[in-house]
């Protein structure tokens, strides 16, 4: 299974962690059709399988960036950046393993653009401190 190695890194941690907010930014010169629903379903499944996150706590969105400049400005430079914001507490190894699993999913879904453009894919994991995050309905932070 794709996430089995990642699961081994996270055993004993993170079970029940909630709140993943996923922000996918991509440059407008990526013209391939991306099924964001399918991509987000796979990303959410990775969090459930790897980290025990309740699936209904996963929230994803994609934003096309029309105004961007990469490197020397050549028109074939492109980017996809996935920022993950989740409650703090995961080990560095677990975050690294999750990042790698998510990066693999981006590679899968952007395969056509990777062969056509100088596309940079990246994943960033940000910790949210429990004291700085609030949610309604109350009591749903696990």
Buried (B, 14 or more C-beta within 10 A) or exposed (E): EBBEEBBEBBEEBBEEBBBBBBBBBBBEBBEEEBEBEEBBBBBBBBBBBBBBBBEEBBEBEBEEEEEBEBEEEEEEBBBBBBBBBBBEEBEEEBBBBBBBBBBBBBEEBBEBBBEBBBBBBEBEBEEBEEEEBEEEEEEEBE
